[in-house]
């Protein structure tokens, strides 16, 4: 029986190739918490997707470090021979902190699958060897720069483009992209909860552009208003920040608040809960796709494995590593013919390169198991 030796918390700062701006702020670098789960028979890695500041959600990196150190690890250490399938149950008494919990579960699962020499994708139920990639484009300084950026990614072969929008940067950018690149480009927009239901008439102006969807137009905690908006516009509504669990997804589906769901494993508490949402959505005929949080190669490979499940019928935010990072901490994910390969190695199918990891590391903390 494998024995848990300890856990290492690794903080890295990953500079972005270009600033990434959304309706709630702009990032030039990612402050990322990595977690190394060390057992007597090997190790596994997890990645926490919480940002430096509590803007996308209430979670943030310093808070994730604190809750993992003070509350999550002691419960897991006390449980003894922990397996990934039991992590959520052991941690359930701790309210919230889904991103921190997801990072722990990911590390446990990686170690577990590596010891079994089993790929992440196979464990989750993969049905493909590659998946179509999508790219997310932040709010740009000008329309000209937006068109240049979109054109560059289309030239690279990305089949789906997502535009970040906010009040004052919505109808015109979408119209200009459609005008320049045509109706055949798979195009969607993401508002990150920047609008109100009173903006419904304005948002209906997007209907003429044949978008795949509009992502999270209204507040995170208001399914009722999303359901009302769905009756007022024809562009399909996709929920992101509102979907924090399979239970929340079930409510959104029952209320007809979402025609599409963006599944982000970190946001919902882990890859096992993400798979439950996938299964629920498939049973109700709801399309899903895998969102991204500017992950390193660790989280990116895990997301690609998840997105290879059969219910993921829309391209996700599964871009190549060089979309955001000049140098990743793992071997880079590479785009080929508009697709990225599903990793086939044991566990995540990716491990940090020690040289690259050292370059970006700002702190390391070792927590021995009792």
C-alpha positions in Angstrom: 0.0 0.0 0.0 1.4 3.4 -1.0 2.1 5.7 1.9 1.7 9.5 1.7 5.0 11.2 2.5 3.9 14.8 2.2 2.7 17.7 0.1 4.7 20.6 -1.5 3.0 23.9 -2.2 4.8 25.7 -5.1 4.1 29.3 -6.1 5.0 30.4 -9.6 4.7 33.6 -11.5 4.1 33.1 -15.2 4.4 36.2 -17.4 1.8 36.4 -20.2 3.0 37.1 -23.7 0.4 40.0 -23.9 -1.9 41.5 -21.3 -5.2 39.7 -21.1 -8.2 42.0 -20.5 -11.7 41.1 -19.5 -14.7 43.0 -18.2 -13.4 42.7 -14.6 -9.7 43.5 -15.1 -6.4 43.0 -16.9 -3.6 40.5 -16.3 0.0 40.7 -17.3 1.2 37.6 -15.3 -0.4 34.7 -13.6 0.2 34.0 -9.9 -0.3 30.2 -9.8 -0.3 27.7 -6.9 0.9 24.2 -7.8 0.6 21.3 -5.5 2.9 18.2 -5.5 1.4 15.2 -3.8 4.3 12.8 -2.8 3.7 9.2 -2.0 6.0 6.3 -1.4 5.4 5.0 -4.9 5.6 8.3 -6.8 4.0 11.8 -7.0 1.3 13.8 -8.6 0.7 17.4 -9.5 -2.3 19.7 -9.1 -2.9 23.3 -10.3 -5.1 25.8 -8.6 -6.8 28.2 -11.0 -7.6 30.9 -8.5 -6.2 34.3 -9.5 -4.1 36.7 -7.6 -7.2 38.8 -6.8 -10.8 37.8 -6.0 -12.3 39.2 -9.2 -13.4 36.2 -11.3 -14.6 34.5 -8.1 -14.2 34.9 -4.4 -11.2 32.7 -4.4 -7.6 34.0 -4.7 -4.2 32.5 -4.5 -3.1 33.5 -1.0 -6.5 32.3 0.3 -6.1 29.0 -1.5 -2.6 28.5 0.1 -4.1 29.2 3.5 -7.1 27.0 3.3 -5.1 24.1 1.9 -2.5 24.3 4.6 -4.8 24.9 7.6 -7.9 23.0 6.7 -7.8 20.7 3.7 -4.5 18.9 4.2 -5.1 18.1 7.9 -8.4 16.4 7.0 -6.8 14.4 4.2 -3.8 13.4 6.4 -6.2 12.2 9.1 -8.1 10.1 6.5 -5.1 7.9 5.9 -5.0 6.1 2.5 -6.8 8.8 0.5 -8.0 8.1 -3.1 -9.2 10.8 -5.5 -12.7 9.4 -5.4 -13.0 10.2 -1.7 -11.4 13.6 -1.7 -14.6 15.6 -2.2 -16.4 13.7 0.6 -13.6 14.2 3.1 -13.4 17.9 2.3 -17.2 18.5 2.1 -17.4 20.0 5.6 -15.2 22.8 4.5 -17.5 25.4 2.9 -16.7 26.6 -0.6 -13.0 26.9 -1.7 -13.7 24.8 -4.7 -10.6 25.8 -6.6 -8.4 24.9 -3.7 -10.2 21.5 -3.4 -9.9 20.9 -7.1 -6.1 21.4 -7.0 -5.8 18.8 -4.2 -8.1 16.3 -6.0 -6.1 16.8 -9.2 -2.8 16.1 -7.5 -4.2 13.0 -5.7 -5.7 11.7 -9.0 -2.5 12.3 -10.9 -0.4 10.3 -8.4 -3.0 7.6 -8.3 -3.2 7.2 -12.0 0.6 7.4 -12.5 1.0 4.5 -10.0 -1.5 2.5 -12.1 0.1 3.7 -15.4 -3.3 4.9 -16.5 -3.9 8.1 -18.6 -6.2 10.8 -17.2 -8.3 10.8 -20.4 -8.9 7.0 -20.2 -9.9 7.3 -16.6 -12.4 10.1 -17.3 -14.0 8.3 -20.3 -12.3 9.8 -23.3 -13.6 9.0 -26.8 -11.1 10.9 -28.9 -7.4 11.1 -29.6 -7.5 14.9 -30.4 -9.9 17.7 -29.9 -10.6 21.0 -31.8 -9.0 24.0 -30.2 -10.5 27.4 -29.4 -8.9 30.7 -28.5 -10.1 33.4 -26.2 -9.2 37.0 -27.1 -9.3 39.7 -24.5 -10.6 43.2 -24.9 -8.3 45.0 -27.3 -7.1 48.6 -27.3 -8.7 49.2 -30.7 -10.8 47.5 -33.4 -7.8 47.4 -35.7 -5.8 45.5 -33.1 -8.7 43.1 -32.6 -8.9 42.4 -36.3 -5.2 41.8 -36.5 -5.3 39.5 -33.5 -8.3 37.5 -34.8 -6.7 37.2 -38.2 -3.5 35.9 -36.7 -5.2 33.2 -34.7 -7.3 32.1 -37.8 -4.1 31.9 -39.8 -2.6 29.6 -37.1 -5.6 27.3 -37.7 -7.8 27.9 -34.7 -11.4 26.9 -35.7 -13.2 28.8 -32.9 -12.8 32.4 -31.7 -14.1 33.8 -28.4 -14.2 37.5 -27.9 -14.4 39.1 -24.5 -17.0 41.9 -24.4 -18.3 44.5 -22.0 -20.6 47.5 -22.2 -19.1 49.8 -24.8 -17.2 47.0 -26.4 -19.7 44.5 -27.9 -21.8 45.1 -31.0 -19.2 47.0 -33.1 -16.3 44.6 -32.4 -18.5 41.6 -33.2 -19.8 43.3 -36.4 -16.4 44.1 -37.6 -15.0 40.6 -37.0 -18.0 39.1 -38.9 -17.5 41.7 -41.7 -13.8 41.0 -42.1 -13.8 37.2 -41.6 -17.2 36.0 -42.7 -20.1 34.1 -41.4 -18.4 30.7 -41.4 -16.0 31.5 -38.5 -17.1 29.8 -35.3 -17.6 32.9 -33.1 -18.8 33.4 -29.5 -18.6 36.2 -26.9 -18.0 36.2 -23.2 -19.3 39.0 -20.9 -18.1 37.7 -17.5 -21.3 39.0 -15.9 -20.9 42.5 -17.1 -24.5 43.2 -18.1 -28.0 43.5 -16.5 -31.3 42.2 -17.6 -32.2 45.8 -18.5 -29.6 45.5 -21.2 -31.6 42.8 -23.0 -32.7 45.0 -25.9 -29.0 46.0 -26.5 -27.8 42.4 -26.2 -30.4 41.3 -28.8 -28.4 43.3 -31.3 -25.9 40.3 -31.2 -28.6 38.0 -32.6 -27.9 39.0 -36.2 -24.3 37.8 -36.1 -25.0 34.0 -35.8 -22.9 33.5 -32.7 -22.4 30.1 -31.1 -23.4 31.6 -27.8 -23.1 34.5 -25.3 -21.3 33.4 -22.2 -22.3 34.6 -18.7 -24.0 37.9 -19.7 -25.6 38.5 -16.2 -24.7 38.1 -12.5 -23.2 34.8 -11.3 -26.0 34.2 -8.8 -29.1 35.0 -10.9 -30.4 32.0 -12.8 -33.9 33.5 -12.9 -32.8 36.6 -14.8 -30.7 34.4 -17.2 -33.9 32.4 -17.9 -35.7 35.6 -18.6 -33.0 36.9 -20.9 -33.1 33.6 -22.8 -36.7 34.4 -23.7 -35.7 37.8 -25.0 -32.8 37.1 -27.2 -32.1 34.3 -29.8 -28.4 33.9 -29.2 -27.9 30.8 -27.0 -27.0 31.6 -23.4 -24.0 29.8 -21.9 -23.4 29.8 -18.2 -19.9 29.8 -16.7 -19.5 31.5 -13.3 -23.0 30.4 -12.3 -22.2 26.7 -12.6 -20.3 25.8 -9.4 -21.5 22.2 -9.1 -23.7 19.5 -10.7 -26.5 20.7 -8.5 -26.2 24.3 -9.9 -26.1 22.9 -13.4 -29.3 20.8 -12.7 -31.1 24.0 -11.5 -29.9 26.0 -14.6 -31.2 23.3 -16.9 -34.5 22.9 -15.1 -35.1 26.7 -15.2 -34.0 26.9 -18.9 -31.4 29.4 -17.9 -28.7 27.9 -20.1 -28.7 26.3 -23.5 -25.0 25.6 -23.2 -22.7 25.1 -20.2 -19.0 25.9 -19.9 -17.4 23.4 -17.5 -14.3 24.6 -15.7 -13.0 21.9 -13.4 -11.4 24.3 -10.9 -14.6 26.3 -10.6 -16.8 23.3 -9.8 -14.4 21.6 -7.3 -12.5 19.1 -9.5 -12.5 16.9 -12.5 -14.8 14.3 -11.0 -17.5 16.9 -10.4 -16.8 18.2 -13.9 -17.5 14.7 -15.3 -20.8 14.6 -13.3 -21.8 17.9 -14.9 -20.9 16.5 -18.4 -23.0 13.4 -17.7 -26.0 15.5 -16.5 -25.8 17.8 -19.4 -25.6 14.9 -21.9 -28.7 13.3 -20.4 -30.6 16.5 -21.0 -29.3 17.3 -24.4 -27.3 20.3 -23.3 -24.1 21.1 -25.1 -20.9 21.6 -23.0 -17.4 22.8 -23.6 -14.3 23.1 -21.5 -13.3 26.6 -20.4 -9.8 27.7 -19.5 -8.2 29.8 -16.8 -4.8 30.5 -18.4 -3.5 27.2 -17.0 0.1 26.0 -17.3 0.7 22.7 -19.2 -0.4 20.8 -16.2 -3.9 22.1 -16.1 -4.1 22.5 -19.9 -3.4 18.8 -20.4 -6.0 17.8 -17.8 -8.5 20.1 -19.5 -7.8 18.5 -22.9 -8.4 15.1 -21.4 -11.7 16.2 -20.0 -12.7 17.8 -23.2 -12.2 14.5 -25.1 -15.3 13.1 -23.4 -18.2 12.5 -25.9 -20.5 15.2 -24.6 -18.1 18.0 -25.3 -19.5 18.9 -28.7 -18.2 22.5 -28.9 -14.5 23.6 -29.1 -13.3 24.8 -25.7 -10.6 27.2 -24.5 -8.0 24.5 -25.2 -5.5 26.6 -27.0 -1.8 25.7 -27.5 0.6 26.7 -24.7 2.1 29.5 -26.8 -1.3 31.3 -26.8 -0.4 32.8 -23.4 3.1 31.7 -22.5 6.4 32.1 -24.3 7.7 29.2 -22.1 5.6 26.8 -20.3 6.7 24.7 -17.2 5.9 21.5 -19.1 6.5 20.3 -22.7 4.2 22.7 -24.6 0.8 21.7 -26.0 1.0 22.3 -29.8 -1.7 23.1 -32.2 -1.9 20.9 -35.4 -4.6 21.3 -38.0 -6.8 23.2 -35.6 -6.6 20.4 -33.0 -4.6 19.6 -29.9 -3.7 16.0 -29.0 -5.2 14.2 -26.0 -2.3 13.2 -23.7 -1.7 9.5 -23.5 1.0 9.2 -20.8 0.2 8.0 -17.3 -1.7 10.5 -15.1 -1.8 14.0 -16.6 0.6 12.9 -19.3 2.8 15.9 -18.4 5.2 16.8 -15.6 7.0 20.1 -14.9 10.5 20.5 -16.3 12.6 21.2 -13.3 14.7 23.9 -15.0 11.6 25.8 -16.2 9.8 25.3 -12.9 12.8 26.8 -11.0 12.9 29.8 -13.4 9.3 30.8 -12.5 9.1 29.6 -8.9 8.8 32.3 -6.2 8.3 30.1 -3.1 8.1 26.4 -2.1 6.7 25.0 1.1 7.0 21.4 2.2 4.3 20.0 4.5 5.2 16.5 5.8 2.4 14.0 6.4 2.2 13.1 10.1 
